[in-house]
């Protein structure tokens, strides 16, 4: 960053002096000051116009007409700086303190750059497979990339079968269908999740019951799950399935959860949309339930822009899911359908992107874990920040770096999100629990402990920080700088 004083000029400096400073500093702007106070900005265009009007190179800058400078105060947000630039058609703006002393120059390139939560990170491999799809005209939802992507992902996670579909939501819906869950059936589901985990239950006209998290992993509480089962036995209404969600890249405690579900002979659907590449006791996340699902949405650790995958060790379930995902078309020469299916198949084109992304999955996991470690260092002195714990039973992919703020910090999470957005930095609250969503206001909910809801507590004080595997150190430093400034002001 330039020393602002190197572009200061005074009234008694000559036009020749000003041109020399412009040439030496290469900033394209000078600041005319008097006793440290800003009078006006001077550009090379201003000086050329002086000369063309007949002024001499040895005339002083006194001959310049007064022109009110466009300035912003030093605490202005990036959003405000960008507004002023757009309003005035300029690409630089002078930053002053309250006494009108210039302290820096903001330029459009630095102001009009957003730091987003989790952006796609593409490489060279994807283009090879996509080009193959174009060159062979395999664009529609059928083709060699789909078959290869399914096999390669199944091999990567250690599942026997995989079915590539249009989204993680579609994969959950198909999982419910192939498990014959329908009208009036009960499905237990993690409450602390995105609504896509729960919506397919409603698609099937089934009844969700939400289960709290436990504090060690932020995932489904085995204690709350056990209580829900006990009540279900008493009421003679056992669930037909349990949807366990692995949040923010970390697996739930599957041994305990599976032990409860196996006792009642209820299948588990493992929603690993956020945890591809994570492990639980050395085994791939998403491979513990009867069916597992992954998401390749644009913000996930690897992406196909939009897409998902269903995995299972049950051949019959995989074949049924694939059949339903292709409109349940019977294998005859004409179009014949004996049941309702869906247009859920992934395209061959997007599967090509997925194949390239899958090759760098381990690199993406390591990069996101490094992002998390960098944040830990940047906030090392902040005792009022607690990071999402990494449970001893597994290795998280750290899809998003997430934290909670201690009760000592009297700040509203929504206020932080808004203030960070004003600085072109995207942060988000943790997931709002499903039992708090208006659309599920009448649904039963089981807390981790009597009188204490873990996921409500997490939602009230939690944040997700920008975490992409292509995030630079400089971007992380800016996130930390802005967030620390906000928090220290409280």
Buried (B, 14 or more C-beta within 10 A) or exposed (E): EEEBEEBBBBEEBBBEBBBEBBEEBEBBBBBBBEEEEBBBBBBBEBBEEBEEEEBEEEBBBEEBEEEEBBBBEEEBBBEBBBBBBEEEEEEBBBBBEEEBBBEEBBBBEEBBEEBBBBBBBBEEBBEEBBEBBEEEEBBEBBBBBBEBBBEBBBEBBEBEBBBBBBBBBBBBBBBBBBBEBEEEBBBBBBBBBBBBBBBBBBEBEBBBBBBBBBBBBBBBBBBBBBBBBEEBEEEEBBBBBBBBBBBBBBBBBBEBBBEBBEEBEBBBBBBBBBBBBBBBEEBBBBBBBBBBBBBBBEBBBBBBBBBBBBBBBBEEBBEBBBBBBBBBBEEEEEEEEEEEBBEBBBBBBBBBBBBBBBBBBEEBBBBBBBBBEBBEEBBEEBEBBEBBEBBEBBBBBBBBBBBBBEEEBEBEBEEBBEBBBEBBBBBBBBBBBBBBBEEBEEBBBBBBBEEEBBBBBBBBBBBBBBBBBEBEEEBBEBBBEBBBEBBEEE
